[in-house]
Amino acid sequence: MTATTSTSTSATPTLTTSTSTTSLTTSTSTTSLTTTSTSTTSLTTTSTSTTSLITTSTSTTSLTTTSTSTIAITTTTAYTLCSGLRWNQSGIIVAGTGSSGSTATTLDRPESLYIDANDTLYVGDHYNSRIQKWTKGALSGITVAGTGAGADATTINHAQYVTLDKNGNMYVSGHLMDEVVRFSPNSANGTTVAGTGNSGSGLTQLNKVSDLIIDENFNLYIVDQNNNRIVKWTSNATSGTVLISHSYISNVVGILLDPYSSNQVYLSDNSRNKIYLWAFGASAPSVSLSQVNSTSSATLNRPIGIVYDSFNNLYVADQNNDRVVMYCVNSSVGIPVVGESGNTPSINQPFDVAFDSNLNLYVASTDYKVGKYQKL
């Protein structure tokens, strides 16, 4: 009985339910299509998100620009380091006494200085025709070349200029030598490595050397003053190569290799009172330095020795102004650093300048001494 009743009840509304279901299914299908459209919109949003990612990429480009700005800051830092360099105006005498002499404690016209990695000082003792070596803290010098260096020592008449290569070999010349002589470490017997000892204008000859310098590859660069030229002698060469030829060289008394270029040098002209930056083969200098930020003397007056510090700032022994002038990197106006404020020991007509490993400043003066001024 119960089963019969159940069948009878469901038979009548079956068709109506079926019709309604079909309509509902169609509606549901439309809704589903709409939902799919919404999904497409969602995809568009995702695309917008991708655009946001591109914007992030643009931000990366902006970061690159920031990196470029950092390079500019580095240049500024070099100048800041220069402007912050100062030295005690009261120093000490580290070589010579202030009176001429030929003993181990005295000098006679010290004209060039070189300080090695151990802070050992080498002095071109001009009128004593010798090179004196002063170890750090020493009270007297040791003659390592020239007069007084031993019975078999090579003669270096009126030796003025001295420099060392990275192996400790020493190179010496002077205005009367017409050659460059090399001395091995701990030897007073030298070998001629440029010139012949007889003045002349040939490529094998020199005529009044007025400074020299050597690079990391043992190439010598020589101011051949009376021949109006700068010449280069490669290691073991038998003749030189002319790099610069000009009448201005007749008054050049100092040479430095440009630390930023392999084909130009700084030269000091003590007649025209200028420092030149001169490219090899050029007919004229590209830069001339002479201005000084000073109320006592606004220009150089007979510049002689030139040297760099460890930041590549340039220093000049400004002889007739009794001072040392610093030209900061990228600056064309010098700053007096010692010699204008009553220094002790006094700086009298300086010939040359050098630095030790702590950036203490050494000055060779005409009055037979080398002064040391401590970096502050």
ROSEVO-138499 format. One record per residue (C-alpha): x, y, z; chain. Coordinates in steps of 0.25 Angstrom, whole numbers, padded with zeros to 4 digits, always signed. Layout:
+-------+-------+-------+--------+
!    xx !    yy !    zz ! chaine !
+-------+-------+-------+--------+
!     X !     Y !     Z !      A !
...
+-------+-------+-------+--------+
This chain:
+-------+-------+-------+--------+
!    xx !    yy !    zz ! chaine !
+-------+-------+-------+--------+
! +0000 ! +0000 ! +0000 !      A !
! +0010 ! +0010 ! +0003 !      A !
! +0018 ! +0008 ! -0009 !      A !
! +0006 ! +0010 ! -0018 !      A !
! +0003 ! +0023 ! -0012 !      A !
! +0017 ! +0028 ! -0014 !      A !
! +0016 ! +0025 ! -0029 !      A !
! +0003 ! +0032 ! -0031 !      A !
! +0008 ! +0045 ! -0025 !      A !
! +0020 ! +0047 ! -0033 !      A !
! +0013 ! +0044 ! -0047 !      A !
! +0006 ! +0057 ! -0048 !      A !
! +0016 ! +0068 ! -0046 !      A !
! +0027 ! +0062 ! -0054 !      A !
! +0025 ! +0070 ! -0067 !      A !
! +0024 ! +0083 ! -0059 !      A !
! +0037 ! +0081 ! -0052 !      A !
! +0044 ! +0077 ! -0065 !      A !
! +0040 ! +0090 ! -0072 !      A !
! +0045 ! +0098 ! -0060 !      A !
! +0058 ! +0091 ! -0059 !      A !
! +0061 ! +0094 ! -0074 !      A !
! +0059 ! +0108 ! -0072 !      A !
! +0067 ! +0109 ! -0060 !      A !
! +0078 ! +0101 ! -0066 !      A !
! +0079 ! +0112 ! -0078 !      A !
! +0079 ! +0123 ! -0067 !      A !
! +0090 ! +0116 ! -0060 !      A !
! +0098 ! +0114 ! -0073 !      A !
! +0096 ! +0129 ! -0075 !      A !
! +0101 ! +0132 ! -0061 !      A !
! +0113 ! +0123 ! -0063 !      A !
! +0116 ! +0131 ! -0076 !      A !
! +0116 ! +0144 ! -0068 !      A !
! +0125 ! +0138 ! -0058 !      A !
! +0134 ! +0134 ! -0069 !      A !
! +0134 ! +0149 ! -0073 !      A !
! +0137 ! +0153 ! -0059 !      A !
! +0149 ! +0143 ! -0060 !      A !
! +0154 ! +0150 ! -0072 !      A !
! +0153 ! +0163 ! -0065 !      A !
! +0161 ! +0157 ! -0054 !      A !
! +0171 ! +0154 ! -0065 !      A !
! +0171 ! +0168 ! -0069 !      A !
! +0174 ! +0172 ! -0054 !      A !
! +0186 ! +0162 ! -0055 !      A !
! +0191 ! +0169 ! -0067 !      A !
! +0190 ! +0182 ! -0059 !      A !
! +0198 ! +0175 ! -0049 !      A !
! +0208 ! +0172 ! -0060 !      A !
! +0209 ! +0187 ! -0063 !      A !
! +0212 ! +0189 ! -0049 !      A !
! +0224 ! +0180 ! -0050 !      A !
! +0229 ! +0188 ! -0062 !      A !
! +0228 ! +0200 ! -0053 !      A !
! +0237 ! +0193 ! -0043 !      A !
! +0247 ! +0191 ! -0055 !      A !
! +0246 ! +0206 ! -0057 !      A !
! +0250 ! +0207 ! -0042 !      A !
! +0262 ! +0199 ! -0045 !      A !
! +0266 ! +0208 ! -0056 !      A !
! +0265 ! +0219 ! -0046 !      A !
! +0274 ! +0211 ! -0037 !      A !
! +0284 ! +0211 ! -0048 !      A !
! +0284 ! +0226 ! -0049 !      A !
! +0286 ! +0227 ! -0034 !      A !
! +0299 ! +0218 ! -0036 !      A !
! +0304 ! +0229 ! -0046 !      A !
! +0302 ! +0239 ! -0035 !      A !
! +0311 ! +0231 ! -0026 !      A !
! +0322 ! +0232 ! -0036 !      A !
! +0321 ! +0247 ! -0035 !      A !
! +0322 ! +0247 ! -0020 !      A !
! +0335 ! +0239 ! -0021 !      A !
! +0341 ! +0251 ! -0029 !      A !
! +0337 ! +0260 ! -0018 !      A !
! +0342 ! +0251 ! -0008 !      A !
! +0356 ! +0253 ! -0014 !      A !
! +0355 ! +0268 ! -0013 !      A !
! +0350 ! +0267 ! +0001 !      A !
! +0362 ! +0259 ! +0005 !      A !
! +0371 ! +0269 ! -0001 !      A !
! +0365 ! +0281 ! +0006 !      A !
! +0366 ! +0274 ! +0019 !      A !
! +0381 ! +0271 ! +0018 !      A !
! +0389 ! +0280 ! +0028 !      A !
! +0403 ! +0279 ! +0034 !      A !
! +0409 ! +0284 ! +0047 !      A !
! +0416 ! +0297 ! +0044 !      A !
! +0427 ! +0294 ! +0054 !      A !
! +0436 ! +0283 ! +0049 !      A !
! +0449 ! +0276 ! +0052 !      A !
! +0462 ! +0275 ! +0044 !      A !
! +0464 ! +0261 ! +0040 !      A !
! +0477 ! +0262 ! +0031 !      A !
! +0488 ! +0273 ! +0031 !      A !
! +0489 ! +0284 ! +0041 !      A !
! +0487 ! +0297 ! +0034 !      A !
! +0502 ! +0299 ! +0032 !      A !
! +0509 ! +0294 ! +0020 !      A !
! +0519 ! +0282 ! +0021 !      A !
! +0523 ! +0269 ! +0016 !      A !
! +0522 ! +0260 ! +0029 !      A !
! +0512 ! +0250 ! +0032 !      A !
! +0503 ! +0260 ! +0039 !      A !
! +0504 ! +0271 ! +0029 !      A !
! +0500 ! +0274 ! +0014 !      A !
! +0504 ! +0284 ! +0004 !      A !
! +0492 ! +0288 ! -0005 !      A !
! +0483 ! +0277 ! -0004 !      A !
! +0475 ! +0277 ! -0017 !      A !
! +0466 ! +0265 ! -0018 !      A !
! +0459 ! +0255 ! -0008 !      A !
! +0454 ! +0241 ! -0010 !      A !
! +0447 ! +0233 ! +0001 !      A !
! +0446 ! +0218 ! +0000 !      A !
! +0435 ! +0209 ! +0006 !      A !
! +0443 ! +0207 ! +0018 !      A !
! +0443 ! +0222 ! +0020 !      A !
! +0458 ! +0223 ! +0017 !      A !
! +0462 ! +0236 ! +0012 !      A !
! +0472 ! +0238 ! +0000 !      A !
! +0478 ! +0252 ! -0002 !      A !
! +0485 ! +0257 ! -0015 !      A !
! +0496 ! +0265 ! -0008 !      A !
! +0500 ! +0273 ! -0020 !      A !
! +0513 ! +0280 ! -0016 !      A !
! +0518 ! +0268 ! -0008 !      A !
! +0516 ! +0260 ! -0021 !      A !
! +0510 ! +0249 ! -0013 !      A !
! +0496 ! +0242 ! -0009 !      A !
! +0494 ! +0241 ! +0005 !      A !
! +0484 ! +0231 ! +0012 !      A !
! +0477 ! +0234 ! +0025 !      A !
! +0470 ! +0223 ! +0031 !      A !
! +0457 ! +0226 ! +0039 !      A !
! +0461 ! +0233 ! +0052 !      A !
! +0476 ! +0233 ! +0049 !      A !
! +0485 ! +0244 ! +0054 !      A !
! +0495 ! +0244 ! +0043 !      A !
! +0495 ! +0239 ! +0028 !      A !
! +0502 ! +0228 ! +0021 !      A !
! +0509 ! +0231 ! +0007 !      A !
! +0504 ! +0221 ! -0002 !      A !
! +0509 ! +0227 ! -0016 !      A !
! +0520 ! +0237 ! -0020 !      A !
! +0530 ! +0243 ! -0012 !      A !
! +0533 ! +0236 ! +0001 !      A !
! +0526 ! +0223 ! -0003 !      A !
! +0539 ! +0215 ! -0004 !      A !
! +0552 ! +0215 ! -0012 !      A !
! +0545 ! +0208 ! -0024 !      A !
! +0532 ! +0217 ! -0024 !      A !
! +0528 ! +0222 ! -0037 !      A !
! +0529 ! +0237 ! -0038 !      A !
! +0516 ! +0245 ! -0039 !      A !
! +0521 ! +0259 ! -0041 !      A !
! +0511 ! +0269 ! -0036 !      A !
! +0501 ! +0259 ! -0033 !      A !
! +0487 ! +0266 ! -0032 !      A !
! +0476 ! +0256 ! -0035 !      A !
! +0473 ! +0242 ! -0029 !      A !
! +0461 ! +0232 ! -0031 !      A !
! +0459 ! +0217 ! -0028 !      A !
! +0452 ! +0207 ! -0036 !      A !
! +0443 ! +0196 ! -0030 !      A !
! +0455 ! +0186 ! -0028 !      A !
! +0463 ! +0196 ! -0020 !      A !
! +0473 ! +0200 ! -0031 !      A !
! +0477 ! +0215 ! -0030 !      A !
! +0478 ! +0225 ! -0042 !      A !
! +0487 ! +0237 ! -0041 !      A !
! +0490 ! +0249 ! -0050 !      A !
! +0493 ! +0264 ! -0050 !      A !
! +0496 ! +0276 ! -0059 !      A !
! +0510 ! +0272 ! -0061 !      A !
! +0509 ! +0257 ! -0063 !      A !
! +0502 ! +0256 ! -0076 !      A !
! +0498 ! +0242 ! -0073 !      A !
! +0490 ! +0234 ! -0063 !      A !
! +0497 ! +0224 ! -0054 !      A !
! +0490 ! +0212 ! -0048 !      A !
! +0494 ! +0206 ! -0035 !      A !
! +0490 ! +0192 ! -0030 !      A !
! +0486 ! +0191 ! -0015 !      A !
! +0498 ! +0192 ! -0006 !      A !
! +0507 ! +0195 ! -0017 !      A !
! +0515 ! +0208 ! -0020 !      A !
! +0520 ! +0203 ! -0033 !      A !
! +0510 ! +0209 ! -0044 !      A !
! +0507 ! +0206 ! -0058 !      A !
! +0503 ! +0216 ! -0069 !      A !
! +0489 ! +0213 ! -0074 !      A !
! +0486 ! +0226 ! -0082 !      A !
! +0496 ! +0236 ! -0089 !      A !
! +0511 ! +0234 ! -0090 !      A !
! +0516 ! +0244 ! -0080 !      A !
! +0520 ! +0254 ! -0092 !      A !
! +0510 ! +0264 ! -0095 !      A !
! +0504 ! +0264 ! -0109 !      A !
! +0490 ! +0264 ! -0116 !      A !
! +0490 ! +0250 ! -0122 !      A !
! +0480 ! +0240 ! -0118 !      A !
! +0491 ! +0233 ! -0110 !      A !
! +0495 ! +0246 ! -0103 !      A !
! +0490 ! +0256 ! -0092 !      A !
! +0493 ! +0270 ! -0089 !      A !
! +0491 ! +0275 ! -0075 !      A !
! +0481 ! +0266 ! -0069 !      A !
! +0471 ! +0274 ! -0060 !      A !
! +0463 ! +0263 ! -0054 !      A !
! +0459 ! +0248 ! -0056 !      A !
! +0448 ! +0238 ! -0052 !      A !
! +0446 ! +0223 ! -0055 !      A !
! +0433 ! +0215 ! -0057 !      A !
! +0429 ! +0201 ! -0053 !      A !
! +0434 ! +0195 ! -0065 !      A !
! +0448 ! +0201 ! -0063 !      A !
! +0447 ! +0212 ! -0074 !      A !
! +0455 ! +0225 ! -0071 !      A !
! +0449 ! +0238 ! -0074 !      A !
! +0460 ! +0249 ! -0074 !      A !
! +0459 ! +0264 ! -0075 !      A !
! +0470 ! +0267 ! -0085 !      A !
! +0471 ! +0282 ! -0083 !      A !
! +0481 ! +0287 ! -0092 !      A !
! +0475 ! +0279 ! -0104 !      A !
! +0461 ! +0285 ! -0101 !      A !
! +0455 ! +0271 ! -0100 !      A !
! +0449 ! +0260 ! -0091 !      A !
! +0455 ! +0246 ! -0095 !      A !
! +0451 ! +0232 ! -0091 !      A !
! +0461 ! +0221 ! -0089 !      A !
! +0455 ! +0207 ! -0088 !      A !
! +0462 ! +0197 ! -0080 !      A !
! +0475 ! +0193 ! -0086 !      A !
! +0474 ! +0202 ! -0097 !      A !
! +0486 ! +0208 ! -0105 !      A !
! +0479 ! +0221 ! -0109 !      A !
! +0467 ! +0229 ! -0105 !      A !
! +0454 ! +0233 ! -0111 !      A !
! +0449 ! +0248 ! -0112 !      A !
! +0436 ! +0249 ! -0106 !      A !
! +0435 ! +0265 ! -0105 !      A !
! +0443 ! +0275 ! -0112 !      A !
! +0441 ! +0289 ! -0109 !      A !
! +0449 ! +0302 ! -0105 !      A !
! +0442 ! +0302 ! -0092 !      A !
! +0449 ! +0290 ! -0088 !      A !
! +0462 ! +0298 ! -0086 !      A !
! +0456 ! +0303 ! -0073 !      A !
! +0450 ! +0290 ! -0068 !      A !
! +0455 ! +0285 ! -0055 !      A !
! +0445 ! +0275 ! -0050 !      A !
! +0437 ! +0263 ! -0056 !      A !
! +0426 ! +0254 ! -0052 !      A !
! +0418 ! +0244 ! -0059 !      A !
! +0403 ! +0247 ! -0060 !      A !
! +0397 ! +0236 ! -0051 !      A !
! +0384 ! +0236 ! -0059 !      A !
! +0391 ! +0235 ! -0073 !      A !
! +0403 ! +0227 ! -0079 !      A !
! +0406 ! +0237 ! -0090 !      A !
! +0408 ! +0251 ! -0082 !      A !
! +0416 ! +0257 ! -0071 !      A !
! +0416 ! +0269 ! -0062 !      A !
! +0428 ! +0278 ! -0064 !      A !
! +0432 ! +0290 ! -0055 !      A !
! +0438 ! +0302 ! -0062 !      A !
! +0446 ! +0311 ! -0053 !      A !
! +0447 ! +0322 ! -0063 !      A !
! +0433 ! +0324 ! -0067 !      A !
! +0428 ! +0320 ! -0053 !      A !
! +0418 ! +0309 ! -0058 !      A !
! +0415 ! +0295 ! -0056 !      A !
! +0411 ! +0288 ! -0069 !      A !
! +0403 ! +0276 ! -0073 !      A !
! +0409 ! +0272 ! -0086 !      A !
! +0405 ! +0260 ! -0095 !      A !
! +0416 ! +0252 ! -0102 !      A !
! +0417 ! +0257 ! -0117 !      A !
! +0409 ! +0270 ! -0114 !      A !
! +0414 ! +0284 ! -0119 !      A !
! +0409 ! +0291 ! -0106 !      A !
! +0405 ! +0287 ! -0092 !      A !
! +0390 ! +0284 ! -0090 !      A !
! +0390 ! +0290 ! -0075 !      A !
! +0398 ! +0301 ! -0069 !      A !
! +0398 ! +0303 ! -0054 !      A !
! +0403 ! +0316 ! -0047 !      A !
! +0391 ! +0322 ! -0038 !      A !
! +0392 ! +0321 ! -0023 !      A !
! +0381 ! +0324 ! -0013 !      A !
! +0390 ! +0334 ! -0005 !      A !
! +0390 ! +0348 ! -0001 !      A !
! +0406 ! +0349 ! +0000 !      A !
! +0408 ! +0343 ! -0014 !      A !
! +0397 ! +0339 ! -0024 !      A !
! +0406 ! +0332 ! -0034 !      A !
! +0418 ! +0322 ! -0034 !      A !
! +0432 ! +0328 ! -0034 !      A !
! +0443 ! +0319 ! -0039 !      A !
! +0436 ! +0305 ! -0036 !      A !
! +0446 ! +0294 ! -0036 !      A !
! +0443 ! +0280 ! -0029 !      A !
! +0429 ! +0273 ! -0031 !      A !
! +0423 ! +0261 ! -0025 !      A !
! +0410 ! +0254 ! -0022 !      A !
! +0404 ! +0249 ! -0009 !      A !
! +0396 ! +0236 ! -0008 !      A !
! +0384 ! +0243 ! -0013 !      A !
! +0391 ! +0248 ! -0026 !      A !
! +0390 ! +0263 ! -0021 !      A !
! +0402 ! +0271 ! -0027 !      A !
! +0412 ! +0278 ! -0018 !      A !
! +0422 ! +0288 ! -0023 !      A !
! +0435 ! +0294 ! -0017 !      A !
! +0432 ! +0309 ! -0019 !      A !
! +0446 ! +0313 ! -0018 !      A !
! +0446 ! +0328 ! -0018 !      A !
! +0433 ! +0329 ! -0010 !      A !
! +0440 ! +0320 ! +0001 !      A !
! +0428 ! +0311 ! +0002 !      A !
! +0422 ! +0298 ! -0003 !      A !
! +0409 ! +0299 ! -0011 !      A !
! +0398 ! +0288 ! -0012 !      A !
! +0390 ! +0286 ! -0025 !      A !
! +0378 ! +0277 ! -0021 !      A !
! +0373 ! +0267 ! -0031 !      A !
! +0365 ! +0274 ! -0042 !      A !
! +0368 ! +0288 ! -0037 !      A !
! +0376 ! +0299 ! -0044 !      A !
! +0378 ! +0308 ! -0032 !      A !
! +0389 ! +0304 ! -0022 !      A !
! +0389 ! +0305 ! -0007 !      A !
! +0401 ! +0308 ! +0002 !      A !
! +0403 ! +0297 ! +0012 !      A !
! +0416 ! +0300 ! +0019 !      A !
! +0425 ! +0312 ! +0018 !      A !
! +0416 ! +0324 ! +0019 !      A !
! +0414 ! +0325 ! +0034 !      A !
! +0428 ! +0326 ! +0040 !      A !
! +0431 ! +0311 ! +0040 !      A !
! +0442 ! +0305 ! +0049 !      A !
! +0451 ! +0300 ! +0043 !      A !
! +0450 ! +0311 ! +0033 !      A !
! +0448 ! +0308 ! +0018 !      A !
! +0458 ! +0315 ! +0011 !      A !
! +0457 ! +0314 ! -0005 !      A !
! +0453 ! +0300 ! -0005 !      A !
! +0458 ! +0290 ! -0016 !      A !
! +0450 ! +0278 ! -0014 !      A !
! +0438 ! +0271 ! -0006 !      A !
! +0436 ! +0257 ! -0002 !      A !
! +0426 ! +0249 ! +0007 !      A !
! +0428 ! +0237 ! +0016 !      A !
! +0418 ! +0226 ! +0018 !      A !
! +0410 ! +0234 ! +0028 !      A !
! +0409 ! +0246 ! +0019 !      A !
! +0419 ! +0254 ! +0027 !      A !
! +0425 ! +0265 ! +0018 !      A !
! +0440 ! +0266 ! +0016 !      A !
! +0446 ! +0279 ! +0009 !      A !
! +0460 ! +0281 ! +0004 !      A !
! +0465 ! +0295 ! +0006 !      A !
! +0476 ! +0303 ! +0000 !      A !
! +0481 ! +0305 ! +0014 !      A !
! +0487 ! +0291 ! +0015 !      A !
! +0476 ! +0284 ! +0022 !      A !
! +0464 ! +0275 ! +0021 !      A !
! +0452 ! +0278 ! +0030 !      A !
! +0441 ! +0269 ! +0033 !      A !
! +0427 ! +0274 ! +0036 !      A !
! +0417 ! +0265 ! +0043 !      A !
! +0403 ! +0262 ! +0037 !      A !
! +0392 ! +0267 ! +0046 !      A !
+-------+-------+-------+--------+
